[in-house]
Amino acid sequence: MKAVLDHIGIAVDDLDAALAFYTDALGLEVDATEDVPSQGVRAHFVRVGAAALELLEATTDESPIRRFVTRRGAGIHHITLRVDDIAAALARLKARGVRLIDETPRDGAEGALVAFVHPSSAHGVLVELKQERSAQAAHHAR
Ligand code: ZN
């Protein structure tokens, strides 16, 4: 199985301060912003080479990001690994007794399929698997 780092999700408490650090101090640029109302989250993507940093800002009090920041403070929330075949990756993990939050893939941003692995099975890290829409199309065309 091949997996590529897609992005690192970072829960922020103070977006302006976070942007001041990543854009002003480090000189990086936000190249996309996406609202995910169902999750109460606004995501700001900062490109770093082939991967990205995803600055996650809570937009509602019920947001999982708000809960995360309240409980643990701002910081790394998840890492996302891109795979060619998410169904095969999940089957492989399940066969090895890995605890999954999503047993089957669900719809993510930009038509991607995503599934989360429980941090208790990933050494304390929330791991998101992602299969891009183009990879799905290529897969189905085979
Ligand atoms: Zn993410």
Residues whose N, C-alpha, C, O or C-beta is under 5 A from the ligand:
A	BS01	ZN	G9 E54 T80
